[in-house]
């Protein structure tokens, strides 16, 4: 897959700078998420931002529904480990306050931010501060006239709304923009972004909005975002999940890794388990313990934990590290495809022991790879 998906094959869009993170222009796909805390609760919001950043988020967006949230932005920006984007709806004055606070980008939904004069005022402030703006169009908040023109919030309606506001930006000589057209329907989202990509050269922010709880969100987002990335469309992504935003970040990382667009990530290969293995081997517990410990310690490599004689030997041979369970009290460790150690008995073939074995071996491998020749 990696041979098929190279950055050079992506559409090379215009580059914008979101704090320290470049978006577009052939730069790597960046991962975004959004906090679920009350933004004016600065300590709680920062704690969540830090957790998301630790998980791999490069940009974090915060909601600004009230004046007290706008007033909290300057401190959030100052203390955040990653660029902060302000999410503004209904009140253009909050967008102006966000610019003054030094946010890295302002996200506005043109359908509900106000008239063109107000939008122009926000553009002028952002231009003076050299802060990009994301034009965010969602099917749930399309302009009234477009809802009257189209029978439903179609892909064409989403794109027409986006292009309307691109024109406003361009008419005011403002081109420091990214665009998103989102739908809760992944097929409509794909269609809209294909249409939009053919019309503009601005960086596109991809997402299936209101995607739901994890199981549904994983499927919808993989379908929508993954399809477009495979086609070379998209510059930054946010996976929408009802729940902890850290889950959004981890899912986004896994999606990019699976597409061959992110190498430095823990990749645990494990089988679904079946009747070929010993049901008393504790396979699921071993996989869960290993993944948790390796992830917590920043291991970034392909590791296989396998449970049967059909695919186990091959998968553990192909991974940098592998544990192959030969039964409830037998396990084999492989390093770079070579068998290096065999474990027997309950004291050794248990989740915590084998997780620690993998961690030790992984840390040694990572250290040797980073050591000068």
N, C-alpha and C positions, 0 to 999 in steps of 0.2 A: 504493500500500500504506500509506503513512504516514497517509493520510486515514482508513484503516480501523482503525489501531492507535494509539490515544492512551492515555496513562497513565490518564486519567479513565475509560476503558472497562474497565480491569482491576478485578478484585475488590479492594476496599479492605480489606486485612487489618489486624490489630493491628500497631502499629509496635514494633520492638525496636531497640536501639542496640548495634552491635558496634564498640566503639572509636569512631572518627570516622565510621563508615558506618551510616546508618539503613537498616533492612530492613523492608519492609512499609509500611503506611500510605500507599500511593500513591507512595512514593519510587521513583526509577529502579531498574531491575533491576541488581543488583550482581554482579560477576564474582569467583568464588573459584577457587582451585586448591590443590594440596597438594604439599609438597616430597617429593622422592625421596631426599634425603640422610639420613644418620644424624643425628638431631636433636642428639645430644650433641656432634657435630662442629660447633661453633658457627660457625666461620668459613665452612665449606662451606655450611652451611644458610643463613646470612645472604646469602652470595653468590647463592644460588639465589633466595631471597626477593626480593633487589634486582632480579634479572633479570626475575622475574615481575611485580614492581611496575612496572618500566620498560615492560614489554609491555602493562600495563593492568590487572593484578590489583588489586582493592581490598581483598581479604581473603585471607590465606594460612594454611592449616592445616598443622600439623606433627604427626607421629606421636610418641606417648609410650609405647613398649612397655616401657621399663626405667627404673629409678630414676635412672640417670645422665641420661636424657633429661628427666625431670621437673626435675632439678636445673639443667639448662641453660636452662629456660624464662625465668627472670627476666632473664637477659642478652639472650636473643633478643627478648623483649618490649621491653626498654629500647632496643635498637639497631635494631629493625625499622622500615622506612619505612611499613609498613601494619599494621593490626591482625592479631594472631596468635591463631589458634584452636588449642586443644589437642585432639588426637584420642585418646580414652581407651577402652581395651578391657580387660576382665578385672580390673583393679585399681582400685578406687574411691579408694584412697589417692593415686594419681597425679592423680585429678581434684581432690582436695582440695589437693594441692601446686600444681596448675595455677592454681587460684583464688588461692592465696597469692602465686603468681608474677606475678599481674596480667594474665593472658591476657584477651583481649577477649570470648572465648566458649569454652565447653567443649562438645565434641561427645561424647556417650556413646551407646552402643548398649545399650538397656535389656536386651536379651536376653542380654548377657554381662557386665554390670557388677556383678551381685550381687543380693542380696535387697532387699526394699523398704526395710529399715532402712538399708542402705548408700546406696541411692539418696536416701533422705530426708536423710541426712547431707550428701551432695553438694549437694542443693537448698538446705539451710540455709546452707551456706557461700557458695553462689553468690548467694543472696538478700542476705546481709549485705554482699557485695562489689558488689552491683548488676550482676552479670555474667549475661548470658543463657546458656541451655543449648539446644543442638540435640538433639532426640530423633531419632536416626538409626536407621532400620529398614531392613535389607537382607534380601533373600530368603535369602542364604547364612548368616544367623545368627539365624534365628527361634527363639523359645522352643520347647522340646521338646514342650510340651503342644499348641501350635498346629500343629506338624508332625504330631502324632498326630490332631488334629481334622480337618485338611484333607488331601485326597489329594496335594497338592503345595503349594509356596509360592505360593498364588494371590494375586491382588490383595486379595481379602477378608481373607486371613490377614495380609498386610502392614498393612492398615488396622486390623484388630483389635489387632494388636500395638501400633501407634502409639497408638490410643485408650486402650489399657490403661495406657500410661505417661503419657499426657496426664492421665488421671484421678488417677494417683498425684501428679503435679505439682499439680493443682488441689486435691486433698485436703490438700496441705501449703501451700496458699495461694501457690503459685508459678506465675505466668503469664508470666514473662519467657522465653518459649520460641519456638523455630522447630522445624519438623518436616520430616523427609525420609523418603519411602518410595521405596526404589530397587530396581531390578531390572536384570539384564543384558538382559532382554527389553523393548524399548521399548514394545511394545503393552501388556504387563502394567504397566509403569511408568505409562503414560498412564491406564489404567483405575484403578489404585490412587490416583493423585493426583486424578482426577476425584471418586472416592468420598470421599477425605479432605477435599477442598475443600468438599464439600457438608456436611460434619459439623463443621468447625472454622473459626474466624476467625483462627487463628495464621498468621504468614508461613510460606510453604512454600519449601523449598530443593529445587530440581529437579536431577536428574541420572540418567543411565543408567549404572549402576555396571558396572565390569569390561567396558567397551565394546570393549576390544581395541586393536589397532594403528590408526594414523591413518585409513586408508581406511575400516575398519569403524566406528571410533568416530565419525568425522564423519557417516556416514550414520545410525547409530543415535541419536546425540545430537540431530542435526537433526530427525529424526522425532519422538523422544520429547519433548525440551525445546521444540522449535519448535511442535509441535502444541498443547501446553498453554499456551504463551505467547500463541498466537493466540486461544485461548479465554479469555484473561484470568486464567489460573491461574499462579501462581509469582511469587516476589519476589526470589530470588537463585539463581544457577546455577553449577554446576561441571561442566565437560565432562571426562569421564574418558578419558584416552588412555595407552596403554602407551608411555612415552617421556618426552621432555622436557616438564615442566609448562608451559613457555613456549608450547608448541604448544597446550595446553589454553586458555590465556588468549587467544591470537590467534584461535583458532577460535570461542571464545565471543563475542569482540568482533565477528567477522564475522557470526555468527548474529544478534546483536542489531541490527547495522546492516542486514542483509537484511530483518529484520522491521520496520524503521522505528523501532526503540527506542534507537538510538544514532546520532547524527549526526556527532560529532567523531571521524572515523576515516578513514584512507586507504582509498579505494575505487578500485582499478585495474580498469577495464573492458577486457577483452581477448578477442578471438575465439579459438576453438580452432585456427584456421588450417586451410586446406584447399587443394585444387588450384587455386583461383582466384588464389592469390597466388604470388609467385615463391619457390620453395623455397630459393633462395640468398640471400634477403634477411636471414636471421638473425633472424627475427621472435621466436622464443622467447627467444633470448639478450637481445634488446632489452627485452622485457617483464620478464624476470627482473632485469636490471640496473636498470631504472627502478624496479621495485617495491622492491628492496632499498635503493637509495639514498634514495628518498622516505620509506620507512618509518623508516630510520635517522635521518633528519633531522626527524622529527616532522611531516611534511606530513599535513594532515587535510582532504582534499577529494576530489571525484570526478574522476578522470583517465582518459582513454581512450587506449589504444594499439592501433590497429587495422591490419589487414593486407590489406583488399581493397576493391573499389569498390562492393560491394553494401551492406554495413552501415557501412562505415568513415566515410563522410561524415556520416551521421546521428549516429552515436555520438560522434564527435569534436566535432560541433556542439553536442550536448546536454550534454557535460561542460564543467567549468570550463576544463580544459586538455585538449588532445588532440594526439597524434602520429598522422598517417595515412601509412602506408608505401605509396608508389606503385610500388615495385619495389625491387630490391636496392641501387640507388644513388639513391633519391629518397624524400624524406620531407617532410611539411608539418606545421608547428606551428600550432595554433589556440588562441586565448585567448578564452574566453567566446563561442565559436562563430565568431570571426572569424579568417580566415587572416592570420598576421602574419609568417611566415617560411618559406622553402623551403630544404631542404638537399639537396645533390647530391654524389655521389662518395664514395669509401671513407673519406676523412678525416672526413666529417661523418655519413654514414649508417652508424654502428656503435654497438654497445650503450653504451659508456661516454660517448661524445659526446652521444648523444641523452638518456641518463639525466641528464647534467649540464644539458642544455638545459631539461628538464622541471623539475629541481630549482630552477634559477634563476628560471624563470617562476612556479613555485608559491610560492617564497619572496616574490617581489614581490607576488603576488596576496594572500597571507596578510597581508603587512605593510600593504598598502593597505586591506584589510578591517578591520584592527585600528586604523588611524589615525583620530583624531577628525575629524569632518566640519568 
